[in-house]
Amino acid sequence: MSWLLAAALAVAIAAHVVIVVSIARRALWRAPLAVIIPPLAPYWGWQLGLRRRVLVWWAAVLLYALGTIVLAR
């Protein structure tokens, strides 16, 4: 189960980086803010039409949160 948690975290980080890079290509000033305040990345990504990437980000973050809750018990 812990490997799934690690994989979810890796996917979430990778998706975040991909979204931030995509945001930087369109609006450079938003990218540093999306790194400092992580929820801005999926918000701005959704607005810019990066819907699949945002859905991957959310799925990975939710899976990581669920896995953390399950392993904490």
C-alpha beads as a LAMMPS data file, in Angstrom:
LAMMPS data file: protein, C-alpha beads

73 atoms
72 bonds

1 atom types
1 bond types

-500.0 500.0 xlo xhi
-500.0 500.0 ylo yhi
-500.0 500.0 zlo zhi

Masses

1 110.0

Atoms # bond

1 1 1 0.000 0.000 0.000
2 1 1 2.858 2.395 0.696
3 1 1 4.104 2.033 -2.897
4 1 1 0.717 3.308 -4.074
5 1 1 1.083 6.306 -1.784
6 1 1 4.551 7.024 -3.153
7 1 1 3.317 6.645 -6.735
8 1 1 0.386 9.002 -6.109
9 1 1 2.755 11.602 -4.659
10 1 1 5.119 11.256 -7.623
11 1 1 2.251 11.665 -10.103
12 1 1 0.906 14.686 -8.198
13 1 1 4.315 16.380 -8.230
14 1 1 4.875 15.576 -11.907
15 1 1 1.413 16.857 -12.843
16 1 1 2.023 20.024 -10.847
17 1 1 5.311 20.657 -12.653
18 1 1 3.698 20.051 -16.055
19 1 1 0.849 22.432 -15.239
20 1 1 3.229 25.135 -13.977
21 1 1 5.379 24.855 -17.112
22 1 1 2.266 25.057 -19.294
23 1 1 1.081 28.111 -17.355
24 1 1 4.528 29.715 -17.727
25 1 1 4.310 29.371 -21.509
26 1 1 1.098 31.386 -21.547
27 1 1 1.389 33.770 -18.604
28 1 1 4.913 33.887 -17.184
29 1 1 4.017 35.920 -14.111
30 1 1 1.588 33.263 -12.858
31 1 1 4.096 30.403 -12.771
32 1 1 6.056 31.484 -9.650
33 1 1 2.805 32.056 -7.785
34 1 1 1.547 28.610 -8.805
35 1 1 4.722 27.098 -7.328
36 1 1 4.439 29.014 -4.048
37 1 1 0.660 28.539 -3.691
38 1 1 -0.017 25.043 -5.135
39 1 1 -3.848 25.279 -5.469
40 1 1 -3.400 28.099 -7.976
41 1 1 -1.879 25.703 -10.519
42 1 1 -5.018 23.615 -11.108
43 1 1 -7.223 26.709 -10.876
44 1 1 -5.314 28.626 -13.546
45 1 1 -4.712 25.429 -15.505
46 1 1 -8.446 24.827 -15.725
47 1 1 -8.989 28.407 -16.899
48 1 1 -6.333 27.974 -19.590
49 1 1 -7.931 24.778 -20.900
50 1 1 -5.495 22.283 -19.374
51 1 1 -8.400 20.159 -18.198
52 1 1 -6.834 16.680 -18.518
53 1 1 -3.707 17.750 -16.671
54 1 1 -5.789 19.295 -13.911
55 1 1 -7.892 16.134 -13.605
56 1 1 -4.710 14.051 -13.289
57 1 1 -3.458 16.480 -10.618
58 1 1 -6.716 16.209 -8.641
59 1 1 -6.892 12.423 -8.960
60 1 1 -3.318 12.035 -7.703
61 1 1 -3.806 14.461 -4.817
62 1 1 -7.051 12.766 -3.750
63 1 1 -5.491 9.312 -4.004
64 1 1 -2.531 10.504 -1.940
65 1 1 -4.827 12.007 0.703
66 1 1 -6.936 8.846 0.859
67 1 1 -3.841 6.676 1.106
68 1 1 -2.464 8.823 3.906
69 1 1 -5.722 8.492 5.832
70 1 1 -5.814 4.720 5.360
71 1 1 -2.176 4.239 6.396
72 1 1 -2.612 6.454 9.450
73 1 1 -5.136 4.041 10.958

Bonds

1 1 1 2
2 1 2 3
3 1 3 4
4 1 4 5
5 1 5 6
6 1 6 7
7 1 7 8
8 1 8 9
9 1 9 10
10 1 10 11
11 1 11 12
12 1 12 13
13 1 13 14
14 1 14 15
15 1 15 16
16 1 16 17
17 1 17 18
18 1 18 19
19 1 19 20
20 1 20 21
21 1 21 22
22 1 22 23
23 1 23 24
24 1 24 25
25 1 25 26
26 1 26 27
27 1 27 28
28 1 28 29
29 1 29 30
30 1 30 31
31 1 31 32
32 1 32 33
33 1 33 34
34 1 34 35
35 1 35 36
36 1 36 37
37 1 37 38
38 1 38 39
39 1 39 40
40 1 40 41
41 1 41 42
42 1 42 43
43 1 43 44
44 1 44 45
45 1 45 46
46 1 46 47
47 1 47 48
48 1 48 49
49 1 49 50
50 1 50 51
51 1 51 52
52 1 52 53
53 1 53 54
54 1 54 55
55 1 55 56
56 1 56 57
57 1 57 58
58 1 58 59
59 1 59 60
60 1 60 61
61 1 61 62
62 1 62 63
63 1 63 64
64 1 64 65
65 1 65 66
66 1 66 67
67 1 67 68
68 1 68 69
69 1 69 70
70 1 70 71
71 1 71 72
72 1 72 73
